[in-house]
Amino acid sequence: MTLKETYIKWLKQPVYYHSKCRPRYYHNDYFESFPEFDENESKLNDFDGDIWFISDYHFGHKNILSFSKRPFNDLDDMENKLVEFHNMMVKPEDIVINVGDFSLCNRTESTRIMKRMNGYKILVLGNHDVQHRKFKNTGWDEVYVCKEMVYNDVTLKITHFPLMDNDDGINVHGHVHVDPDGLTSKNAFRGGEHHHNVNCEFINYVPIHIDKIVGKK
């Protein structure tokens, strides 16, 4: 079974919120039919430079400021600081993999923000990216539902939602946020040695280098 098949199978499993049953994710049909970038043409295949990861920027999402107690005055301040932190680490010739939920802005605003950020940009779709197809035509160089790659003999399984049953390689994911008390929600997933959450809230809002992720294992 491919990573994409495993991932979608997991997302289809029912979950219970407030005693109501629903799918873990509502847009699996879109994930199943999504025309991904041709992996044979991916720049990752023969790249020997710096690779960075981050997720859940949530540009344009006012409520995230209070929900996750982000240390920014307002949305403009958040945008400017996140772009500054991004460009502080990511050089124009580097690859940066955004593991979902880049922006809740419209396409024009998302494109404007993208143009401010360095790097060859790869997106692994998050739930907010899929809504209204806001990621389309905004400047991504490659887009995937999920992505598997091998780095220094370690397999990285890159998905927005965490893979609950991952027991080999490293699942690089986002989606799990800090709650208003500054801790992960009581119901939130807590991964072990085979998971690495790259939500910006957990990595000081600065992209993390692939060597630090692989070195965790």
C-alpha positions in Angstrom: 0.0 0.0 0.0 1.4 3.4 -0.9 1.8 6.2 1.6 -1.1 8.1 -0.1 -3.4 5.0 0.2 -2.4 4.5 3.9 -2.9 8.2 4.6 -6.4 8.4 3.1 -7.4 5.2 4.7 -6.5 6.6 8.1 -8.3 9.9 7.3 -11.5 8.0 6.5 -11.7 6.4 9.9 -14.5 7.8 12.0 -13.9 10.0 15.0 -16.2 11.3 17.8 -16.6 14.9 18.7 -19.2 15.9 21.3 -20.8 12.4 21.0 -21.2 12.8 17.2 -19.5 10.6 14.7 -17.9 12.0 11.6 -15.0 11.2 9.2 -11.6 12.4 10.4 -11.4 14.5 7.3 -14.2 15.6 4.9 -12.3 16.1 1.7 -10.8 12.6 1.1 -12.4 12.4 -2.3 -10.4 15.5 -3.3 -7.2 14.0 -1.9 -7.9 10.7 -3.9 -8.4 12.5 -7.2 -5.8 15.3 -6.8 -3.4 15.5 -9.8 -0.1 15.6 -7.9 3.2 16.9 -9.3 5.1 14.3 -11.2 7.5 12.9 -8.6 9.9 11.9 -11.3 10.5 15.6 -12.0 10.8 16.6 -8.3 13.7 18.8 -7.5 14.2 16.6 -4.4 15.4 13.7 -6.5 18.8 15.1 -7.1 19.1 18.0 -4.7 22.1 18.2 -2.4 21.5 21.6 -0.8 19.6 22.7 2.3 16.0 21.5 2.9 13.7 23.1 5.4 10.3 22.2 6.9 7.5 24.2 8.5 3.8 24.1 8.6 0.6 25.9 9.8 1.5 29.5 9.1 -2.2 30.3 8.9 -1.7 33.6 7.2 -4.8 35.7 7.4 -6.4 33.7 10.3 -7.2 36.1 13.0 -8.5 33.6 15.5 -5.2 31.7 15.5 -3.6 34.6 17.3 -5.7 34.0 20.4 -6.3 30.2 20.1 -2.6 29.4 20.1 -1.4 32.5 21.9 0.9 33.5 19.1 3.3 36.3 20.1 2.2 38.8 17.4 0.3 42.1 17.7 -2.0 41.5 14.8 -2.2 39.7 11.4 0.1 42.2 9.7 2.7 41.8 12.5 2.4 38.0 12.2 2.9 38.1 8.4 5.9 40.4 8.6 7.6 38.4 11.4 6.9 35.0 9.8 8.3 36.2 6.5 11.3 37.6 8.2 12.0 34.4 10.2 11.5 32.4 7.0 14.0 34.4 5.0 16.5 34.4 7.9 16.9 30.7 7.4 15.8 29.8 3.9 18.0 31.1 1.0 16.7 31.5 -2.5 18.5 28.4 -3.7 17.1 26.2 -0.8 14.1 23.9 -0.8 11.4 24.6 1.8 8.6 22.1 2.3 5.4 23.6 3.8 3.5 20.8 5.5 0.1 22.4 5.1 -2.2 25.2 6.2 -0.2 28.0 4.6 -2.9 30.6 4.3 -6.5 31.4 4.8 -6.2 34.5 2.6 -7.6 34.7 -0.9 -5.3 33.8 -3.8 -4.2 37.4 -4.4 -3.0 37.9 -0.9 -1.5 34.4 -0.7 0.4 35.1 -3.9 1.7 38.4 -2.5 3.0 36.7 0.6 4.6 33.8 -1.3 6.5 36.3 -3.4 8.1 37.7 -0.2 9.5 34.3 0.8 12.7 32.7 -0.3 13.2 29.2 -1.7 11.9 26.6 -4.0 8.5 26.0 -2.4 6.9 22.6 -2.0 3.4 22.3 -0.5 1.9 19.2 1.2 -1.8 20.0 1.3 -3.4 20.8 4.6 -7.1 21.0 5.4 -7.2 24.8 5.0 -5.3 24.7 1.7 -8.0 22.5 0.2 -10.9 24.7 1.2 -11.8 26.8 -1.8 -8.6 25.6 -3.6 -6.8 28.7 -2.2 -3.4 27.2 -2.9 -3.8 27.1 -6.7 -1.9 29.5 -8.9 -0.2 31.1 -5.9 3.4 30.2 -6.7 4.0 26.7 -5.4 6.7 24.8 -7.4 5.4 21.4 -6.4 2.2 20.3 -4.6 1.4 16.9 -3.1 -1.3 15.3 -0.9 1.6 13.6 0.9 5.2 13.0 0.1 7.7 10.2 0.8 11.4 10.7 0.6 14.6 9.1 1.8 17.3 11.2 3.4 20.5 9.8 4.8 18.9 6.3 4.7 15.9 7.5 6.8 12.5 7.4 5.2 10.4 10.6 5.8 6.7 10.3 5.4 5.4 13.9 5.0 1.7 14.4 5.8 -0.3 17.3 7.2 -2.4 15.2 9.5 -0.2 12.9 11.7 -0.1 9.2 10.9 -1.3 7.6 14.1 0.1 4.1 13.4 3.5 5.0 12.1 6.2 2.7 13.5 9.0 3.1 10.9 10.9 6.0 9.5 9.7 9.5 10.6 6.3 11.0 10.0 6.9 14.7 9.4 3.5 16.4 10.1 1.7 19.5 11.2 -1.9 20.1 12.1 -1.6 19.7 15.9 -1.7 23.1 17.5 -1.0 24.7 20.8 -4.2 25.4 22.7 -5.1 28.7 24.5 -3.2 27.5 27.7 0.0 27.1 25.7 -0.2 23.3 25.7 -1.3 20.7 23.2 -5.0 20.0 23.6 -5.9 17.1 25.8 -7.4 15.4 22.8 -4.5 16.2 20.5 -2.1 13.6 19.1 1.2 13.3 20.8 3.7 11.4 18.6 6.8 9.5 19.7 10.2 8.9 18.1 8.6 8.2 14.7 6.8 11.5 14.5 8.0 15.1 14.2 5.5 18.0 14.4 6.8 20.9 12.3 3.8 23.2 13.2 5.5 26.6 13.5 4.2 27.1 17.0 6.4 24.2 18.2 9.6 25.3 16.4 9.7 28.9 17.4 8.1 30.0 14.1 11.4 29.4 12.3 11.8 26.7 9.6 13.6 23.6 10.8 16.5 22.0 8.9 16.0 18.4 7.7 19.2 17.3 9.5 17.5 18.2 12.9 14.5 16.1 12.0 16.5 13.0 11.0 18.8 13.5 13.9 15.8 13.1 16.3 15.5 9.5 15.4 
